[in-house]
Amino acid sequence: LDTELPGLLSSLDDERLQTFKDSIAVRKLEPDQRLTQRAGRYWAEISAALSREILSTTAGSNSSALSKEASATGIGEPLFQRAQLEVQQLQHLDLAGFKRFARELLSPGSPERRLLVSQVTSTSAKDSESTQSQDVGGFAEVLDLQAFVRNQPFV
């Protein structure tokens, strides 16, 4: 992606972006094929709402990142019509805004670009050295998600 991104962005025009947006909208608005899919989607929303509620109570004054979603739904409220709302927002996306987003957040060398590294460790590991926190190449292990989120600068 690093070497292909500039070419992809330069060849992207309004018509092609609209095709992508239409494809995403069709996929997002596709009805659930099974009751288990709908139940899973609803439970995911309930879980996300509870997480927002917990983060809002622990974040204190540093909860500006939550305020955008909270203003739309209220903290702690599940957003069961998320797909429809996302498609509405997608229709407002224009070519210049998408290219700006890609340059600012996806381009190599961008100061806003971030790398997420995750490691899964077995809970049955008997060797304590394999489960201890390690600093790998300047990356920090996140042990407390709420504290990590609270301490992040919001853009």
N, C-alpha and C positions, 0 to 999 in steps of 0.2 A: 504494500500500500504506500509506503514512503516514497518509492520511486514512481509509482503510477498516479498518485494523487494530483499533481499539477496537470498532467495530461487529461485526466478525467474531468477536472474542473473546467479546463479550457474548452473541452468539447461539449460540455453540458449546456444545453439551451433551454428556453422556456418550454418548448414542446416536449422535450425528453423529461424534464423535471415534472411536468404535468402528468406524463405517463407513469412515472414512478409514484407520484402522489395518488393517482387513481388506483394503482395496483395495491398500495398499502391500505387505502380506504376500503377496497373490496375485501381484502383479507381480514381487516379489523372488524368489519361489520358482518362478516359471515356468521350466520346463526350457529349456536352450539349444536353439535350433532348428537350429543348424548347428555343425559341429565347429570352425569358425573362431571362433565366439562363445565356446565353451568354452576354446579355446586362448588367445584374447585375454584372457579373465578370469583364467586361470591365470598368464599372463605378467605381467599387471598386478599380481597378488599377489606374484610373485617380485620384480618391480621395486620394489614398496612395501617388501618385506622387506629388500631390499638398501639402500634409502634409510634405513630405520629403523636398520639396522646402521651405516651411515656416520654418521648423525646421533648415534647413541649413543656412538660413539667420539670424535666431535669435540665433543659437548656437555659431556662431563665431568660435573661435579656438577650441572649445570643441566638434567638430563634427566628431570625429574619428569613432564613431559607425556608422555614416551614410556613411563613405567613402567606406566600403565594397560593399554596395548595389549601391552606386553612381558610383564606378569604373566599375561595370557591365553594368549599364544602363544610367548613367548620372543623376544628380539630376534633378528631375522634369519630367523625362521620364517614362511613364507607361510601365510596364513590362508585355505585353500581353501574352508572352510565358512562364509565370511563372511556370506552371505545368510541362512543358517539361524540363525546367532548374532544377526544384526541383527533378525530377526523375533522371536526369543525376547526380546530386549531391548525391542523395540517393544511387546510385550504387557504389559510392566511400566509403560508410560507411562500416567499418569492425567491427568484433566482439569486438576486444580489444578497439577500439575507442568508441563504444557504451557503453561498460561496464564502461569505464573511465568516460564518460559523466554522466551515471546514478549514479555512486558513488559520483562524485563531485557536482552534482546539484540536485539529487533527494533523496539521502540517508539522513535519520534522523541524525542530529548532524553535517552535513556538513556545513562548514562556508560559502559556496556559496549558500546554499538553501535559498529561499525566500518565503514569504507568501504574497499573494495578497488578500486583503479584499475589497469588494466594497459594497456601500450602496446607494440605490436609494431613493431619497426623493421627495415627491410630490411638484410640484411648486405651488400648490393651498393650501398648508398647511398654516393655519392662525396663528398657534402657533409658534412664533419666536424661542422659545427654541428648538423646534424639528429640526430647520434648521440651528442652529448655529454649528460651528465647535467644535468637542469634541475630547479629547485625550482618546482613548480607549486602555488600556493595553499597552501603549508605541507605538502604531501605529499612524502614522500621516496622516491626511486628505490631499489629493492632490487637491488644489484649482486651481493651474496654471500648466497645463500639460507641457507646454514648459519649464517653469522654473525648474520643477521637472526633466525632461529629461536632461536639460543642466547641472544640478548639480550632476548627477549620475556618479560614476566612471565606466569607460569602461574597460572591460576585454578582 
